[in-house]
Amino acid sequence: MMLMIGLVLAFTTLFLAIMTVIKGNTKTIAMMRVFGYSQKECCKAILGGYRPISYIGFALGTIYQYTLLRIMVDIVFKDVDGVPAYAFDFPGMFLSLVTFIIVYEILMLVYSDRIKKISIKEIMIG
C-alpha cells in the first residue's frame, strides 16, 4: 500500500512539473531551435536539470516514509497490542526505485518528443 501511495504521488508531481516546465519554456525552446540547437540539446537544457532533483526527491521521500513509519510504530502505537514490528523493506524500495527510474525515463523520452513538435511559427505568431 505504501509503495502505491508513494508512486502515485511521485508520478503526479512529476507529470505536473514537466507540463509546467514545458509550457513555461515554449518560447525559449522555439528560440533555441531557431538558433540551431538540436532537439537533444533543447531537452537537456530544459528538462535535464530536473533528473538529479527527482532522484534526490525519491531518496528524501524514502527517508521521510521510513521515519514516519518508525515514529508511528515506536511512539504512537507502542502500547497497542498486536502492532507488528516494522523493518525497512529493501526489496520493496529497490522495486519502487527501478519502477520510478523506468517510468521517469520513459516520460522524459515522451516529453522530449513533445518538445520536438513545438511549432516555431505558432509560437512566434501567438
N, CA, C and O atoms as a printed pandas DataFrame, in Angstrom:
     atom_number atom_name residue_name chain_id  residue_number  x_coord  y_coord  z_coord
0              1         N          MET        A               1    0.823   -1.191    0.000
1              2        CA          MET        A               1    0.000    0.000    0.000
2              3         C          MET        A               1    0.871    1.261    0.000
3              4         O          MET        A               1    0.600    2.207   -0.740
4              5         N          MET        A               2    1.909    1.268    0.827
5              6        CA          MET        A               2    2.794    2.432    0.896
6              7         C          MET        A               2    3.516    2.640   -0.432
7              8         O          MET        A               2    3.744    3.775   -0.851
8              9         N          LEU        A               3    3.874    1.542   -1.089
9             10        CA          LEU        A               3    4.536    1.625   -2.389
10            11         C          LEU        A               3    3.633    2.325   -3.395
11            12         O          LEU        A               3    4.078    3.220   -4.113
12            13         N          MET        A               4    2.381    1.924   -3.448
13            14        CA          MET        A               4    1.447    2.508   -4.416
14            15         C          MET        A               4    1.178    3.981   -4.122
15            16         O          MET        A               4    1.120    4.793   -5.046
16            17         N          ILE        A               5    1.014    4.332   -2.865
17            18        CA          ILE        A               5    0.781    5.729   -2.499
18            19         C          ILE        A               5    1.981    6.584   -2.901
19            20         O          ILE        A               5    1.822    7.660   -3.478
20            21         N          GLY        A               6    3.166    6.102   -2.595
21            22        CA          GLY        A               6    4.378    6.834   -2.943
22            23         C          GLY        A               6    4.543    7.001   -4.442
23            24         O          GLY        A               6    4.904    8.080   -4.913
24            25         N          LEU        A               7    4.281    5.946   -5.190
25            26        CA          LEU        A               7    4.430    6.025   -6.641
26            27         C          LEU        A               7    3.392    6.948   -7.275
27            28         O          LEU        A               7    3.711    7.706   -8.191
28            29         N          VAL        A               8    2.161    6.888   -6.795
29            30        CA          VAL        A               8    1.125    7.774   -7.334
30            31         C          VAL        A               8    1.492    9.230   -7.062
31            32         O          VAL        A               8    1.382   10.070   -7.955
32            33         N          LEU        A               9    1.920    9.534   -5.861
33            34        CA          LEU        A               9    2.311   10.909   -5.543
34            35         C          LEU        A               9    3.518   11.353   -6.368
35            36         O          LEU        A               9    3.551   12.478   -6.866
36            37         N          ALA        A              10    4.494   10.483   -6.511
37            38        CA          ALA        A              10    5.696   10.830   -7.269
38            39         C          ALA        A              10    5.373   11.092   -8.733
39            40         O          ALA        A              10    5.850   12.073   -9.302
40            41         N          PHE        A              11    4.578   10.238   -9.344
41            42        CA          PHE        A              11    4.281   10.402  -10.760
42            43         C          PHE        A              11    3.337   11.572  -11.025
43            44         O          PHE        A              11    3.440   12.220  -12.067
44            45         N          THR        A              12    2.436   11.846  -10.117
45            46        CA          THR        A              12    1.567   13.006  -10.265
46            47         C          THR        A              12    2.382   14.288  -10.199
47            48         O          THR        A              12    2.201   15.190  -11.017
48            49         N          THR        A              13    3.265   14.364   -9.239
49            50        CA          THR        A              13    4.135   15.531   -9.107
50            51         C          THR        A              13    5.032   15.670  -10.327
51            52         O          THR        A              13    5.227   16.772  -10.840
52            53         N          LEU        A              14    5.570   14.562  -10.786
53            54        CA          LEU        A              14    6.439   14.572  -11.957
54            55         C          LEU        A              14    5.691   15.063  -13.194
55            56         O          LEU        A              14    6.201   15.908  -13.928
56            57         N          PHE        A              15    4.504   14.550  -13.427
57            58        CA          PHE        A              15    3.708   14.954  -14.587
58            59         C          PHE        A              15    3.399   16.447  -14.552
59            60         O          PHE        A              15    3.564   17.142  -15.555
60            61         N          LEU        A              16    2.956   16.938  -13.406
61            62        CA          LEU        A              16    2.633   18.361  -13.280
62            63         C          LEU        A              16    3.869   19.234  -13.484
63            64         O          LEU        A              16    3.796   20.278  -14.132
64            65         N          ALA        A              17    4.990   18.809  -12.935
65            66        CA          ALA        A              17    6.220   19.587  -13.073
66            67         C          ALA        A              17    6.682   19.651  -14.525
67            68         O          ALA        A              17    7.054   20.719  -15.012
68            69         N          ILE        A              18    6.660   18.520  -15.216
69            70        CA          ILE        A              18    7.104   18.504  -16.610
70            71         C          ILE        A              18    6.201   19.375  -17.475
71            72         O          ILE        A              18    6.684   20.154  -18.297
72            73         N          MET        A              19    4.895   19.243  -17.291
73            74        CA          MET        A              19    3.962   20.044  -18.088
74            75         C          MET        A              19    4.169   21.538  -17.837
75            76         O          MET        A              19    4.145   22.331  -18.778
76            77         N          THR        A              20    4.368   21.923  -16.595
77            78        CA          THR        A              20    4.576   23.327  -16.254
78            79         C          THR        A              20    5.868   23.850  -16.867
79            80         O          THR        A              20    5.899   24.953  -17.412
80            81         N          VAL        A              21    6.931   23.063  -16.777
81            82        CA          VAL        A              21    8.225   23.484  -17.320
82            83         C          VAL        A              21    8.152   23.646  -18.832
83            84         O          VAL        A              21    8.645   24.636  -19.372
84            85         N          ILE        A              22    7.546   22.691  -19.515
85            86        CA          ILE        A              22    7.475   22.771  -20.976
86            87         C          ILE        A              22    6.595   23.944  -21.413
87            88         O          ILE        A              22    6.968   24.694  -22.315
88            89         N          LYS        A              23    5.437   24.104  -20.782
89            90        CA          LYS        A              23    4.560   25.219  -21.159
90            91         C          LYS        A              23    5.202   26.564  -20.851
91            92         O          LYS        A              23    5.028   27.522  -21.605
92            93         N          GLY        A              24    5.935   26.644  -19.762
93            94        CA          GLY        A              24    6.586   27.892  -19.388
94            95         C          GLY        A              24    7.790   28.226  -20.242
95            96         O          GLY        A              24    8.238   29.373  -20.255
96            97         N          ASN        A              25    8.320   27.255  -20.949
97            98        CA          ASN        A              25    9.532   27.478  -21.744
98            99         C          ASN        A              25    9.322   27.288  -23.241
99           100         O          ASN        A              25   10.288   27.061  -23.970
100          101         N          THR        A              26    8.097   27.375  -23.709
101          102        CA          THR        A              26    7.868   27.152  -25.144
102          103         C          THR        A              26    8.580   28.185  -26.002
103          104         O          THR        A              26    9.133   27.832  -27.043
104          105         N          LYS        A              27    8.584   29.452  -25.597
105          106        CA          LYS        A              27    9.288   30.480  -26.373
106          107         C          LYS        A              27   10.794   30.257  -26.334
107          108         O          LYS        A              27   11.482   30.446  -27.337
108          109         N          THR        A              28   11.298   29.861  -25.188
109          110        CA          THR        A              28   12.728   29.571  -25.076
110          111         C          THR        A              28   13.114   28.410  -25.979
111          112         O          THR        A              28   14.139   28.460  -26.658
112          113         N          ILE        A              29   12.301   27.376  -25.988
113          114        CA          ILE        A              29   12.566   26.214  -26.839
114          115         C          ILE        A              29   12.533   26.627  -28.307
115          116         O          ILE        A              29   13.388   26.219  -29.092
116          117         N          ALA        A              30   11.546   27.435  -28.670
117          118        CA          ALA        A              30   11.447   27.896  -30.056
118          119         C          ALA        A              30   12.676   28.709  -30.449
119          120         O          ALA        A              30   13.211   28.529  -31.543
120          121         N          MET        A              31   13.120   29.586  -29.587
121          122        CA          MET        A              31   14.294   30.405  -29.890
122          123         C          MET        A              31   15.562   29.544  -29.979
123          124         O          MET        A              31   16.430   29.796  -30.814
124          125         N          MET        A              32   15.662   28.546  -29.129
125          126        CA          MET        A              32   16.816   27.648  -29.200
126          127         C          MET        A              32   16.832   26.912  -30.533
127          128         O          MET        A              32   17.888   26.740  -31.142
128          129         N          ARG        A              33   15.666   26.483  -30.981
129          130        CA          ARG        A              33   15.588   25.786  -32.265
130          131         C          ARG        A              33   15.896   26.719  -33.424
131          132         O          ARG        A              33   16.517   26.303  -34.402
132          133         N          VAL        A              34   15.466   27.992  -33.332
133          134        CA          VAL        A              34   15.777   28.973  -34.370
134          135         C          VAL        A              34   17.288   29.170  -34.479
135          136         O          VAL        A              34   17.823   29.315  -35.578
136          137         N          PHE        A              35   17.966   29.174  -33.348
137          138        CA          PHE        A              35   19.409   29.376  -33.344
138          139         C          PHE        A              35   20.203   28.102  -33.626
139          140         O          PHE        A              35   21.432   28.103  -33.552
140          141         N          GLY        A              36   19.496   27.011  -33.950
141          142        CA          GLY        A              36   20.179   25.812  -34.421
142          143         C          GLY        A              36   20.471   24.748  -33.380
143          144         O          GLY        A              36   21.193   23.793  -33.666
144          145         N          TYR        A              37   19.940   24.885  -32.203
145          146        CA          TYR        A              37   20.135   23.841  -31.201
146          147         C          TYR        A              37   19.357   22.596  -31.607
147          148         O          TYR        A              37   18.249   22.694  -32.135
148          149         N          SER        A              38   19.929   21.445  -31.363
149          150        CA          SER        A              38   19.252   20.190  -31.694
150          151         C          SER        A              38   18.173   19.889  -30.651
151          152         O          SER        A              38   18.105   20.518  -29.595
152          153         N          GLN        A              39   17.336   18.909  -30.984
153          154        CA          GLN        A              39   16.291   18.511  -30.038
154          155         C          GLN        A              39   16.926   18.012  -28.749
155          156         O          GLN        A              39   16.445   18.317  -27.657
156          157         N          LYS        A              40   17.999   17.249  -28.872
157          158        CA          LYS        A              40   18.677   16.707  -27.694
158          159         C          LYS        A              40   19.212   17.833  -26.805
159          160         O          LYS        A              40   19.108   17.760  -25.580
160          161         N          GLU        A              41   19.775   18.861  -27.411
161          162        CA          GLU        A              41   20.301   19.986  -26.640
162          163         C          GLU        A              41   19.171   20.779  -25.964
163          164         O          GLU        A              41   19.314   21.234  -24.829
164          165         N          CYS        A              42   18.056   20.934  -26.675
165          166        CA          CYS        A              42   16.901   21.633  -26.081
166          167         C          CYS        A              42   16.369   20.857  -24.877
167          168         O          CYS        A              42   16.100   21.437  -23.825
168          169         N          CYS        A              43   16.221   19.551  -25.040
169          170        CA          CYS        A              43   15.710   18.718  -23.947
170          171         C          CYS        A              43   16.654   18.725  -22.756
171          172         O          CYS        A              43   16.223   18.790  -21.604
172          173         N          LYS        A              44   17.949   18.656  -23.049
173          174        CA          LYS        A              44   18.922   18.665  -21.961
174          175         C          LYS        A              44   18.886   19.996  -21.210
175          176         O          LYS        A              44   18.983   20.025  -19.983
176          177         N          ALA        A              45   18.747   21.089  -21.946
177          178        CA          ALA        A              45   18.723   22.409  -21.310
178          179         C          ALA        A              45   17.451   22.632  -20.506
179          180         O          ALA        A              45   17.494   23.228  -19.430
180          181         N          ILE        A              46   16.314   22.156  -21.019
181          182        CA          ILE        A              46   15.031   22.421  -20.364
182          183         C          ILE        A              46   14.714   21.383  -19.287
183          184         O          ILE        A              46   14.304   21.745  -18.184
184          185         N          LEU        A              47   14.899   20.105  -19.593
185          186        CA          LEU        A              47   14.480   19.037  -18.671
186          187         C          LEU        A              47   15.633   18.367  -17.924
187          188         O          LEU        A              47   15.411   17.750  -16.883
188          189         N          GLY        A              48   16.847   18.477  -18.433
189          190        CA          GLY        A              48   17.978   17.747  -17.864
190          191         C          GLY        A              48   18.302   18.087  -16.420
191          192         O          GLY        A              48   18.751   17.226  -15.663
192          193         N          GLY        A              49   18.082   19.315  -16.040
193          194        CA          GLY        A              49   18.400   19.727  -14.675
194          195         C          GLY        A              49   17.493   19.129  -13.623
195          196         O          GLY        A              49   17.814   19.156  -12.435
196          197         N          TYR        A              50   16.367   18.589  -14.044
197          198        CA          TYR        A              50   15.412   18.020  -13.095
198          199         C          TYR        A              50   15.702   16.556  -12.765
199          200         O          TYR        A              50   15.159   16.020  -11.798
200          201         N          ARG        A              51   16.542   15.914  -13.550
201          202        CA          ARG        A              51   16.853   14.497  -13.315
202          203         C          ARG        A              51   17.486   14.281  -11.934
203          204         O          ARG        A              51   16.992   13.446  -11.176
204          205         N          PRO        A              52   18.565   15.004  -11.576
205          206        CA          PRO        A              52   19.129   14.792  -10.234
206          207         C          PRO        A              52   18.166   15.176   -9.114
207          208         O          PRO        A              52   18.139   14.535   -8.064
208          209         N          ILE        A              53   17.383   16.220   -9.342
209          210        CA          ILE        A              53   16.420   16.650   -8.333
210          211         C          ILE        A              53   15.380   15.563   -8.089
211          212         O          ILE        A              53   14.984   15.330   -6.947
212          213         N          SER        A              54   14.937   14.899   -9.149
213          214        CA          SER        A              54   13.924   13.851   -8.976
214          215         C          SER        A              54   14.485   12.669   -8.198
215          216         O          SER        A              54   13.782   12.084   -7.373
216          217         N          TYR        A              55   15.729   12.315   -8.446
217          218        CA          TYR        A              55   16.329   11.199   -7.710
218          219         C          TYR        A              55   16.589   11.569   -6.249
219          220         O          TYR        A              55   16.436   10.735   -5.357
220          221         N          ILE        A              56   16.976   12.807   -6.012
221          222        CA          ILE        A              56   17.137   13.277   -4.630
222          223         C          ILE        A              56   15.777   13.270   -3.929
223          224         O          ILE        A              56   15.675   12.889   -2.762
224          225         N          GLY        A              57   14.742   13.691   -4.644
225          226        CA          GLY        A              57   13.385   13.659   -4.088
226          227         C          GLY        A              57   12.948   12.248   -3.738
227          228         O          GLY        A              57   12.294   12.036   -2.716
228          229         N          PHE        A              58   13.300   11.282   -4.574
229          230        CA          PHE        A              58   12.975    9.892   -4.278
230          231         C          PHE        A              58   13.670    9.451   -2.985
231          232         O          PHE        A              58   13.054    8.814   -2.130
232          233         N          ALA        A              59   14.947    9.792   -2.852
233          234        CA          ALA        A              59   15.700    9.410   -1.651
234          235         C          ALA        A              59   15.110   10.077   -0.405
235          236         O          ALA        A              59   14.925    9.424    0.622
236          237         N          LEU        A              60   14.820   11.366   -0.497
237          238        CA          LEU        A              60   14.247   12.073    0.649
238          239         C          LEU        A              60   12.864   11.530    0.995
239          240         O          LEU        A              60   12.524   11.417    2.173
240          241         N          GLY        A              61   12.074   11.198   -0.002
241          242        CA          GLY        A              61   10.759   10.608    0.246
242          243         C          GLY        A              61   10.856    9.262    0.933
243          244         O          GLY        A              61   10.042    8.934    1.796
244          245         N          THR        A              62   11.860    8.479    0.545
245          246        CA          THR        A              62   12.078    7.177    1.184
246          247         C          THR        A              62   12.460    7.354    2.652
247          248         O          THR        A              62   11.946    6.651    3.523
248          249         N          ILE        A              63   13.356    8.289    2.917
249          250        CA          ILE        A              63   13.768    8.563    4.297
250          251         C          ILE        A              63   12.582    9.079    5.112
251          252         O          ILE        A              63   12.388    8.666    6.256
252          253         N          TYR        A              64   11.796    9.971    4.532
253          254        CA          TYR        A              64   10.614   10.513    5.198
254          255         C          TYR        A              64    9.623    9.402    5.543
255          256         O          TYR        A              64    9.113    9.338    6.661
256          257         N          GLN        A              65    9.361    8.540    4.581
257          258        CA          GLN        A              65    8.404    7.453    4.800
258          259         C          GLN        A              65    8.896    6.520    5.900
259          260         O          GLN        A              65    8.117    6.125    6.767
260          261         N          TYR        A              66   10.171    6.164    5.876
261          262        CA          TYR        A              66   10.727    5.281    6.901
262          263         C          TYR        A              66   10.628    5.931    8.281
263          264         O          TYR        A              66   10.210    5.291    9.246
264          265         N          THR        A              67   11.012    7.198    8.368
265          266        CA          THR        A              67   10.960    7.911    9.653
266          267         C          THR        A              67    9.527    8.002   10.176
267          268         O          THR        A              67    9.278    7.782   11.362
268          269         N          LEU        A              68    8.600    8.323    9.298
269          270        CA          LEU        A              68    7.206    8.423    9.699
270          271         C          LEU        A              68    6.674    7.088   10.224
271          272         O          LEU        A              68    5.994    7.048   11.249
272          273         N          LEU        A              69    6.980    6.013    9.531
273          274        CA          LEU        A              69    6.532    4.700    9.990
274          275         C          LEU        A              69    7.192    4.296   11.305
275          276         O          LEU        A              69    6.544    3.698   12.163
276          277         N          ARG        A              70    8.473    4.616   11.471
277          278        CA          ARG        A              70    9.156    4.302   12.744
278          279         C          ARG        A              70    8.498    5.063   13.888
279          280         O          ARG        A              70    8.277    4.496   14.958
280          281         N          ILE        A              71    8.185    6.326   13.680
281          282        CA          ILE        A              71    7.528    7.122   14.722
282          283         C          ILE        A              71    6.167    6.530   15.057
283          284         O          ILE        A              71    5.813    6.403   16.229
284          285         N          MET        A              72    5.410    6.170   14.038
285          286        CA          MET        A              72    4.075    5.607   14.269
286          287         C          MET        A              72    4.159    4.297   15.059
287          288         O          MET        A              72    3.405    4.095   16.010
288          289         N          VAL        A              73    5.060    3.426   14.671
289          290        CA          VAL        A              73    5.147    2.112   15.318
290          291         C          VAL        A              73    5.788    2.215   16.698
291          292         O          VAL        A              73    5.304    1.609   17.654
292          293         N          ASP        A              74    6.876    2.982   16.808
293          294        CA          ASP        A              74    7.644    3.021   18.060
294          295         C          ASP        A              74    7.090    3.980   19.111
295          296         O          ASP        A              74    7.269    3.747   20.306
296          297         N          ILE        A              75    6.433    5.031   18.698
297          298        CA          ILE        A              75    5.983    6.034   19.664
298          299         C          ILE        A              75    4.462    6.046   19.796
299          300         O          ILE        A              75    3.933    5.909   20.899
300          301         N          VAL        A              76    3.768    6.207   18.692
301          302        CA          VAL        A              76    2.315    6.377   18.741
302          303         C          VAL        A              76    1.612    5.093   19.168
303          304         O          VAL        A              76    0.720    5.121   20.016
304          305         N          PHE        A              77    2.016    3.971   18.580
305          306        CA          PHE        A              77    1.329    2.708   18.851
306          307         C          PHE        A              77    2.153    1.742   19.708
307          308         O          PHE        A              77    1.935    0.533   19.642
308          309         N          LYS        A              78    3.090    2.248   20.506
309          310        CA          LYS        A              78    3.950    1.355   21.285
310          311         C          LYS        A              78    3.177    0.586   22.365
311          312         O          LYS        A              78    3.580   -0.518   22.734
312          313         N          ASP        A              79    2.099    1.138   22.867
313          314        CA          ASP        A              79    1.323    0.474   23.917
314          315         C          ASP        A              79    0.157   -0.360   23.380
315          316         O          ASP        A              79   -0.570   -0.973   24.162
316          317         N          VAL        A              80   -0.025   -0.389   22.092
317          318        CA          VAL        A              80   -1.130   -1.126   21.475
318          319         C          VAL        A              80   -0.680   -2.560   21.208
319          320         O          VAL        A              80    0.392   -2.787   20.646
320          321         N          ASP        A              81   -1.490   -3.509   21.608
321          322        CA          ASP        A              81   -1.168   -4.914   21.376
322          323         C          ASP        A              81   -1.411   -5.282   19.910
323          324         O          ASP        A              81   -2.327   -4.771   19.266
324          325         N          GLY        A              82   -0.583   -6.164   19.413
325          326        CA          GLY        A              82   -0.781   -6.699   18.075
326          327         C          GLY        A              82   -0.193   -5.859   16.953
327          328         O          GLY        A              82   -0.390   -6.184   15.782
328          329         N          VAL        A              83    0.523   -4.791   17.273
329          330        CA          VAL        A              83    1.151   -3.988   16.227
330          331         C          VAL        A              83    2.418   -4.732   15.784
331          332         O          VAL        A              83    3.298   -4.990   16.605
332          333         N          PRO        A              84    2.515   -5.074   14.508
333          334        CA          PRO        A              84    3.681   -5.827   14.054
334          335         C          PRO        A              84    4.952   -4.989   14.105
335          336         O          PRO        A              84    4.904   -3.762   14.023
336          337         N          ALA        A              85    6.075   -5.659   14.240
337          338        CA          ALA        A              85    7.369   -4.970   14.217
338          339         C          ALA        A              85    7.604   -4.452   12.805
339          340         O          ALA        A              85    7.250   -5.107   11.824
340          341         N          TYR        A              86    8.199   -3.283   12.712
341          342        CA          TYR        A              86    8.443   -2.690   11.404
342          343         C          TYR        A              86    9.920   -2.769   11.091
343          344         O          TYR        A              86   10.761   -2.384   11.903
344          345         N          ALA        A              87   10.228   -3.264    9.925
345          346        CA          ALA        A              87   11.602   -3.289    9.431
346          347         C          ALA        A              87   11.592   -2.728    8.021
347          348         O          ALA        A              87   10.622   -2.904    7.284
348          349         N          PHE        A              88   12.655   -2.062    7.648
349          350        CA          PHE        A              88   12.737   -1.458    6.319
350          351         C          PHE        A              88   12.725   -2.553    5.260
351          352         O          PHE        A              88   13.428   -3.556    5.385
352          353         N          ASP        A              89   11.932   -2.357    4.229
353          354        CA          ASP        A              89   11.758   -3.337    3.162
354          355         C          ASP        A              89   12.660   -2.966    1.979
355          356         O          ASP        A              89   12.247   -2.234    1.080
356          357         N          PHE        A              90   13.898   -3.483    1.991
357          358        CA          PHE        A              90   14.845   -3.166    0.926
358          359         C          PHE        A              90   14.391   -3.666   -0.439
359          360         O          PHE        A              90   14.507   -2.920   -1.412
360          361         N          PRO        A              91   13.878   -4.891   -0.566
361          362        CA          PRO        A              91   13.390   -5.306   -1.891
362          363         C          PRO        A              91   12.265   -4.412   -2.416
363          364         O          PRO        A              91   12.214   -4.115   -3.610
364          365         N          GLY        A              92   11.378   -3.991   -1.539
365          366        CA          GLY        A              92   10.310   -3.082   -1.945
366          367         C          GLY        A              92   10.846   -1.736   -2.387
367          368         O          GLY        A              92   10.348   -1.154   -3.350
368          369         N          MET        A              93   11.873   -1.228   -1.681
369          370        CA          MET        A              93   12.476    0.040   -2.057
370          371         C          MET        A              93   13.158   -0.069   -3.415
371          372         O          MET        A              93   13.020    0.826   -4.250
372          373         N          PHE        A              94   13.892   -1.152   -3.645
373          374        CA          PHE        A              94   14.564   -1.317   -4.929
374          375         C          PHE        A              94   13.561   -1.495   -6.068
375          376         O          PHE        A              94   13.780   -1.008   -7.177
376          377         N          LEU        A              95   12.472   -2.188   -5.791
377          378        CA          LEU        A              95   11.427   -2.345   -6.798
378          379         C          LEU        A              95   10.814   -0.992   -7.152
379          380         O          LEU        A              95   10.610   -0.688   -8.327
380          381         N          SER        A              96   10.525   -0.192   -6.149
381          382        CA          SER        A              96    9.942    1.126   -6.420
382          383         C          SER        A              96   10.961    2.048   -7.097
383          384         O          SER        A              96   10.584    2.860   -7.941
384          385         N          LEU        A              97   12.241    1.937   -6.742
385          386        CA          LEU        A              97   13.277    2.744   -7.380
386          387         C          LEU        A              97   13.405    2.390   -8.860
387          388         O          LEU        A              97   13.448    3.278   -9.711
388          389         N          VAL        A              98   13.464    1.114   -9.162
389          390        CA          VAL        A              98   13.574    0.672  -10.559
390          391         C          VAL        A              98   12.334    1.099  -11.346
391          392         O          VAL        A              98   12.448    1.575  -12.475
392          393         N          THR        A              99   11.165    0.930  -10.759
393          394        CA          THR        A              99    9.930    1.346  -11.414
394          395         C          THR        A              99    9.936    2.843  -11.666
395          396         O          THR        A              99    9.569    3.294  -12.751
396          397         N          PHE        A             100   10.348    3.610  -10.673
397          398        CA          PHE        A             100   10.398    5.064  -10.814
398          399         C          PHE        A             100   11.367    5.469  -11.921
399          400         O          PHE        A             100   11.036    6.321  -12.746
400          401         N          ILE        A             101   12.547    4.877  -11.950
401          402        CA          ILE        A             101   13.546    5.228  -12.963
402          403         C          ILE        A             101   13.031    4.902  -14.364
403          404         O          ILE        A             101   13.163    5.715  -15.279
404          405         N          ILE        A             102   12.448    3.724  -14.533
405          406        CA          ILE        A             102   11.946    3.322  -15.851
406          407         C          ILE        A             102   10.853    4.276  -16.320
407          408         O          ILE        A             102   10.899    4.765  -17.449
408          409         N          VAL        A             103    9.885    4.539  -15.473
409          410        CA          VAL        A             103    8.782    5.419  -15.871
410          411         C          VAL        A             103    9.272    6.847  -16.060
411          412         O          VAL        A             103    8.818    7.535  -16.974
412          413         N          TYR        A             104   10.183    7.305  -15.218
413          414        CA          TYR        A             104   10.724    8.665  -15.351
414          415         C          TYR        A             104   11.429    8.836  -16.689
415          416         O          TYR        A             104   11.212    9.829  -17.385
416          417         N          GLU        A             105   12.263    7.882  -17.049
417          418        CA          GLU        A             105   12.999    7.984  -18.306
418          419         C          GLU        A             105   12.066    7.862  -19.513
419          420         O          GLU        A             105   12.295    8.510  -20.535
420          421         N          ILE        A             106   11.023    7.043  -19.407
421          422        CA          ILE        A             106   10.034    6.960  -20.487
422          423         C          ILE        A             106    9.309    8.299  -20.637
423          424         O          ILE        A             106    9.090    8.766  -21.755
424          425         N          LEU        A             107    8.937    8.916  -19.512
425          426        CA          LEU        A             107    8.289   10.233  -19.570
426          427         C          LEU        A             107    9.219   11.280  -20.176
427          428         O          LEU        A             107    8.765   12.144  -20.927
428          429         N          MET        A             108   10.510   11.217  -19.863
429          430        CA          MET        A             108   11.462   12.157  -20.446
430          431         C          MET        A             108   11.534   11.977  -21.959
431          432         O          MET        A             108   11.616   12.960  -22.695
432          433         N          LEU        A             109   11.504   10.734  -22.429
433          434        CA          LEU        A             109   11.510   10.481  -23.878
434          435         C          LEU        A             109   10.233   11.004  -24.533
435          436         O          LEU        A             109   10.284   11.623  -25.596
436          437         N          VAL        A             110    9.095   10.755  -23.900
437          438        CA          VAL        A             110    7.814   11.213  -24.452
438          439         C          VAL        A             110    7.786   12.735  -24.530
439          440         O          VAL        A             110    7.372   13.295  -25.545
440          441         N          TYR        A             111    8.219   13.402  -23.475
441          442        CA          TYR        A             111    8.162   14.853  -23.471
442          443         C          TYR        A             111    9.278   15.479  -24.296
443          444         O          TYR        A             111    9.138   16.622  -24.733
444          445         N          SER        A             112   10.368   14.778  -24.522
445          446        CA          SER        A             112   11.368   15.312  -25.448
446          447         C          SER        A             112   10.820   15.270  -26.868
447          448         O          SER        A             112   11.121   16.145  -27.680
448          449         N          ASP        A             113   10.017   14.255  -27.166
449          450        CA          ASP        A             113    9.337   14.209  -28.465
450          451         C          ASP        A             113    8.316   15.337  -28.564
451          452         O          ASP        A             113    8.133   15.921  -29.631
452          453         N          ARG        A             114    7.658   15.639  -27.461
453          454        CA          ARG        A             114    6.693   16.746  -27.443
454          455         C          ARG        A             114    7.392   18.078  -27.684
455          456         O          ARG        A             114    6.847   18.965  -28.342
456          457         N          ILE        A             115    8.605   18.211  -27.146
457          458        CA          ILE        A             115    9.387   19.432  -27.382
458          459         C          ILE        A             115    9.721   19.554  -28.865
459          460         O          ILE        A             115    9.714   20.653  -29.420
460          461         N          LYS        A             116   10.011   18.431  -29.499
461          462        CA          LYS        A             116   10.339   18.437  -30.930
462          463         C          LYS        A             116    9.155   18.919  -31.758
463          464         O          LYS        A             116    9.350   19.527  -32.810
464          465         N          LYS        A             117    7.938   18.662  -31.306
465          466        CA          LYS        A             117    6.741   19.008  -32.061
466          467         C          LYS        A             117    6.260   20.439  -31.829
467          468         O          LYS        A             117    5.269   20.860  -32.425
468          469         N          ILE        A             118    6.952   21.189  -30.972
469          470        CA          ILE        A             118    6.552   22.584  -30.733
470          471         C          ILE        A             118    6.802   23.382  -32.013
471          472         O          ILE        A             118    7.924   23.423  -32.518
472          473         N          SER        A             119    5.766   24.003  -32.520
473          474        CA          SER        A             119    5.851   24.751  -33.776
474          475         C          SER        A             119    6.415   26.144  -33.511
475          476         O          SER        A             119    5.861   26.917  -32.729
476          477         N          ILE        A             120    7.505   26.440  -34.166
477          478        CA          ILE        A             120    8.141   27.763  -34.020
478          479         C          ILE        A             120    7.213   28.836  -34.576
479          480         O          ILE        A             120    7.084   29.913  -33.993
480          481         N          LYS        A             121    6.580   28.551  -35.682
481          482        CA          LYS        A             121    5.690   29.530  -36.323
482          483         C          LYS        A             121    4.516   29.892  -35.415
483          484         O          LYS        A             121    4.188   31.070  -35.269
484          485         N          GLU        A             122    3.881   28.893  -34.806
485          486        CA          GLU        A             122    2.740   29.156  -33.918
486          487         C          GLU        A             122    3.149   29.985  -32.719
487          488         O          GLU        A             122    2.394   30.855  -32.284
488          489         N          ILE        A             123    4.328   29.735  -32.177
489          490        CA          ILE        A             123    4.785   30.480  -31.004
490          491         C          ILE        A             123    5.091   31.930  -31.362
491          492         O          ILE        A             123    4.760   32.844  -30.606
492          493         N          MET        A             124    5.717   32.138  -32.503
493          494        CA          MET        A             124    6.076   33.490  -32.904
494          495         C          MET        A             124    4.848   34.324  -33.314
495          496         O          MET        A             124    4.827   35.539  -33.117
496          497         N          ILE        A             125    3.838   33.669  -33.879
497          498        CA          ILE        A             125    2.610   34.378  -34.239
498          499         C          ILE        A             125    1.782   34.701  -33.007
499          500         O          ILE        A             125    1.202   35.782  -32.902
500          501         N          GLY        A             126    1.730   33.718  -32.038
501          502        CA          GLY        A             126    0.878   33.849  -30.855
502          503         C          GLY        A             126    1.453   34.652  -29.819
503          504         O          GLY        A             126    0.837   34.841  -28.770
